[in-house]
Amino acid sequence: MPATEEAVVERPIKEAVSRRKQASSSDTSMINKQVFLQKFVESALLQVKEGNLDEYHKLVKVFAYTRHSTLDATATKYTTEVSPWIQALSANVSSLGITYRDLVTTVFSSDWVTAPNPRFVRSYTTLILQIVSAHPEWVPQAMSSLARWFTYGGHHKDTEPERVHSHVHVLIQEIHRAIPTCGPSLVAALAESWPFRAIRANVQVVYVRNVLRCLEYAGGVRREVLQMVLNHVLQIDVEVQVELDDLESDEESEVEDTGVFEFEDEEQSDAKDGDQSDAKDDESEESGSDSDSDSDSESDADSVTSDLGRARYNAKKTVAKLDALMSTLLTWLERHCHVDEQTGEMSESTSRLFLLFLDLFDTVILPTFKSRYTQFVLFYFSSQNAEYSDVFLGTMVGNLGEPMRSAHDRVSSVTKVSAAAYLGSFVARAKFLTPSVVRSVVGVLVQWANTYMDWYEEQDVQSVVRTYAQALGAPQAEIERHVVFFAVSQAILYMFCFRWRDLAESQSGGPIVETELDSVCWCTELEGLQRIVFSRLNPLHACAPAVAQQFASVASQTNFMFCYAVLQQNRRTNGYAGDATASPDLALRNKLDSFFPFDPMALPVSRQFIDGIYMEWQDVGDEPDELDQREGRDIPEDEAGVMEQIVSMSISPVPPLSALPGQTF
C-alpha cells in the first residue's frame, strides 16, 4: 500500500484515539471534581458540629439565589455553578437534620424553579424530594416554599408562569406520593401564602387557580382547600356590600353638605347687598373676605368629591375582583361536573363533590349575613341534576326543623330564618325546578306555618293569644318570638309571586291562559295559605313591605286572594309598611326585608353561568290598574316602585351599576 494511502487510513484512527483520551481525561477530571465537592460538603457539615462554620456558610451561599438579586447572578450562570453541588449535597442528604436549618431553608427558598434548563430543574426537584423523604420534618418548610410560587404570573414582569407552576405542582405531587400524610402541611402552607384581600385581582385569580389545581392529586385535602376558597370569596363578597353601603351613606352626606354650602353662599350674598352704601374700601375688603370664603367652600366640596371618587373606584375594583374569583370557581366547577357515559347520570365523584359543597354551604355561607353572590356556586351546582336540587331543598327544610321549638333543637333562629330565605329565593329563581317540585316545597312550608298557628292558638289566652288589633301593634319582643314563622310566611309569599303559574292550572287540566284567570284552578298545596295571611299573627305586617305589597297585587290579579284590606289596616295602625321609621319592629324588619339570597346576579362575567338557569320576573298578563279599580282600593304613591324592589331584592342592597366593571360613574 502506498504511503499516502496508509496516512489517510491512520489519521482518523489517531484522531479517534486522541478524542477518547481527551474524553477519558475530562471524565476523570469531572469525577475528581465531583469527589472533591462531595468531600467538601461532608467536611462542611461535620465542622458545624465542631463549631467551625466557615465552610458551611460558603456552602449555604452556593445555593442562595433569587431572580431579582444581581445582574451577574443570571439563571443560566446559577444553573451552571450549582449543578455539580446538587449531586454533592444529594450524597449527604442523610445528614441534613435540624442542625442544618440554614442550609435546607436556603435550598428550599432558592428561585430554582425559574431556571430555564429542564435538566437542572429535574435535578433540583430530586434533591428536595430526597431531603423531605429522608427527613419528613422538613415537609412543612418545603410546602411553604413551594406555595409561594402560586402567585407567580399575577404580575406583568413574571415570565412563563405555566412552566413555573408545572414544576411546582410536579414536586408537590411527588412529595404527596412519597409522604401521603403531608396533607395538613400543604393546607397550612396554602393558608399561610394566601394573598391578602387588598391584593390586585390578577394575583388572587392565579393563586386560586393553583390552589384548586392541587386537588387534582391531593384529594385528601379537598374539604379544607375548598373551604379556604369559599371563605376567601365570601370575605370579598361581604366587603363589596360594606363598601357599597358606605358609598351610599357618603353620597347622602354629600347631598346634605352641598345644601349647607349653598345656604352659606346665599347668606354672604345677602350681606353683600345690604352693605352697598359702605365705603369702597370696606366693600373691597368684604369682597375679598367673600372670595376667601367661597374658595374655602369650593375646596371643601372638592375634597368631598375626591373622597367619593376614590370610594367609587375602590368599590369598582373590589366588585371586579369578586367577579374574577367567582368566575374562576364556577369554571373549575364546570370542568368537574362529569356525566357517567354508561348510566347517563352524574358520576359518583361529582355527587360526592356536590355533597361536600352542600356541607360547606351549610357551615360557611348559610350563617353569613350580607353574602350576595357566593351562594350562586351552589345554585349553579344544583342545576346540574334534579337530585341535587332535591337534596339542597331537603337540607334547608331540615334546618327549619319542627314548628314547635324543643329542648333538643340546636339550630338557632338565625339559621332557621336564613334557611327559609334560601328556600323561598331558590324556588322563586331556579328555572330548572319542575312544577311538581315547586308545589311540594310550597306545600311543606304551608303545612309548617299552619302547624305553628295550631300551636300558637292553643296557648294560654291571657299570656299569648291576642286580638287582631293587638297583633297589629305587637311589641318587638312579641314579633321576635315568631321570627321563624314570619320568615317561612315571607318565603311562601315570595315563591307565590314568582311561581304562581306552576301552582295553577286551567279547569281542563292544561296550561293556564293569563287572559282567562277567572277560571284558574289552584293546587291543593296552597290550601291553608289564606288562613296564614289573615291570621292573628299578621305576617303581612312583619314581612318585607315589597313582598307584602307584591303578593297582594299578584294574588288580586290572579283572583287567588284579596288582602289589600290587611295592608290598609297595617298602615292605619303603624303607618305605611314601607315606612320603616313608623314601625316598632324595625330590628326584625331589617332581618326579613333584606334576606333574598338568589336575587339577580350583577357580576358581568360570572352571570354567564347563571343566566340560562335563572328565573326572571314576569308580569301577570292582566293590567294592574283594571284589577285595582275592580277591587275599589286606592293605590299608594310608592307602589310604582314595588315592582323594582321585588325584582332587585337581595340579602343586601343591589350594587349600583356605577360600581360594576365597565360602567362609568
VENBELUR-V664079 format. One record per pair of residues at least 12 apart in sequence whose ideal C-beta (glycine too) atoms are under 7 Angstrom apart, sorted by the first residue. I is the first residue (numbers start at 0). J is the second residue. If there is no record, write none. Layout:
# VENBELUR-V664079
i = [I;I]
j = [J;J]
This chain:
# VENBELUR-V664079
i = [32;33;33;33;36;36;36;37;37;39;40;40;40;40;41;42;43;43;44;44;44;47;47;58;59;59;59;61;61;62;62;62;62;63;63;64;64;64;65;66;66;74;74;74;77;78;78;78;82;82;85;85;85;88;89;89;92;92;92;93;95;95;96;97;103;103;104;106;106;107;107;107;107;108;111;112;112;112;112;113;120;124;124;127;127;128;128;128;128;131;131;132;135;138;138;138;138;139;139;139;141;142;142;142;143;143;143;145;145;145;146;146;146;147;148;148;149;149;149;149;150;150;150;150;151;151;152;153;153;153;164;168;171;171;172;175;175;182;182;182;185;185;185;186;186;186;189;189;189;190;193;193;194;196;196;196;200;200;200;203;203;204;204;204;207;207;207;208;210;210;211;211;221;222;225;225;226;226;228;229;229;229;229;230;232;232;232;232;233;233;233;233;233;235;235;235;235;236;236;236;236;236;237;237;237;238;239;239;239;239;240;240;240;242;242;242;243;243;243;243;244;245;246;246;246;247;249;249;250;253;253;256;257;260;260;263;267;267;271;271;311;311;311;314;315;315;318;318;318;318;319;321;321;322;322;322;322;322;325;325;325;326;326;328;329;329;329;329;332;332;332;335;335;336;336;337;345;345;353;353;356;356;356;357;357;357;357;360;361;365;365;365;366;366;366;369;369;370;371;371;371;372;372;374;374;375;375;377;378;378;379;379;382;382;388;388;388;388;392;392;395;395;395;396;396;398;398;398;398;399;399;399;399;399;400;402;402;402;402;403;412;412;415;415;416;416;416;416;416;419;419;419;419;420;420;420;420;420;421;422;422;422;423;423;423;423;424;424;424;424;425;426;426;426;427;427;427;427;427;428;428;428;429;429;430;430;430;431;434;437;437;437;438;438;438;438;441;441;441;441;441;442;444;444;444;445;445;445;445;445;447;448;448;448;448;448;449;449;449;451;452;452;452;452;455;465;467;470;470;470;471;471;471;471;471;471;472;472;474;475;475;475;475;478;478;478;479;481;482;484;485;485;485;485;486;488;488;488;489;489;489;489;489;491;492;492;492;493;495;495;496;496;496;496;497;499;499;502;502;502;503;503;503;504;505;505;505;506;506;513;513;514;516;516;516;517;519;519;521;529;532;532;532;533;539;539;539;539;540;540;541;541;541;542;543;543;543;544;544;545;545;545;545;547;547;548;548;548;549;549;551;551;552;553;555;555;556;556;556;556;557;561;563;563;575;577;593;593;593;594;595;595;595;596;598;598;598;599;601;601;601;603;603;603;616;616]
j = [83;83;86;87;83;84;87;87;90;54;58;87;88;91;91;54;55;58;91;94;99;98;99;102;101;102;105;81;84;81;105;106;109;105;109;77;109;110;110;110;113;113;114;115;114;114;116;119;119;122;122;123;126;126;126;129;129;130;133;133;130;134;134;136;130;137;140;126;127;127;140;141;144;144;123;148;163;166;167;163;166;169;170;141;170;170;173;174;177;174;178;177;178;174;178;181;184;184;187;188;174;184;185;188;188;191;192;167;170;171;188;189;192;192;163;167;192;206;209;210;194;202;205;206;163;164;205;201;202;205;209;212;185;213;216;216;217;217;219;220;213;217;220;220;223;224;210;224;227;227;206;231;206;234;235;238;319;320;323;320;324;323;324;327;228;324;327;327;224;228;228;331;355;355;355;359;359;363;328;359;363;364;373;363;324;325;328;373;363;364;367;370;373;317;320;321;324;321;370;371;372;373;367;369;370;317;317;318;321;654;369;371;651;313;314;317;314;652;654;658;652;310;310;311;314;652;307;310;307;303;307;303;300;296;300;296;289;292;285;289;657;658;664;658;658;660;654;658;659;660;660;372;602;602;603;604;605;660;372;602;605;604;605;376;376;379;605;608;376;379;380;349;352;349;383;349;383;384;380;387;376;377;380;377;390;391;394;377;394;414;417;418;413;414;417;650;651;650;649;650;651;600;602;596;597;600;609;391;597;609;608;609;431;612;429;431;432;436;422;440;418;421;422;422;443;410;414;415;418;415;418;419;447;487;415;447;450;451;454;454;482;483;483;486;482;483;486;590;594;483;486;487;490;486;490;594;595;596;596;440;444;490;489;490;493;494;595;596;597;598;597;440;494;498;493;494;497;498;614;597;613;614;612;614;612;613;614;612;501;498;501;502;501;502;522;524;491;494;502;524;525;524;487;490;491;491;524;525;527;528;487;484;487;488;491;531;527;530;531;484;530;531;534;536;536;535;535;535;536;537;537;540;568;569;572;573;572;573;583;583;584;586;587;541;584;587;587;536;587;536;538;541;542;591;591;531;538;542;538;542;543;546;591;528;542;546;550;546;550;553;549;550;553;645;614;553;557;521;522;525;519;520;521;520;518;519;520;518;520;619;620;620;557;558;621;558;557;558;559;560;560;562;565;565;562;565;566;569;569;576;584;587;591;591;591;592;648;576;577;641;644;645;648;566;576;566;638;641;641;645;563;566;623;619;626;630;619;621;623;626;619;630;630;632;635;637;649;650;651;650;648;649;650;650;647;648;649;647;653;654;659;659;660;661;645;646]
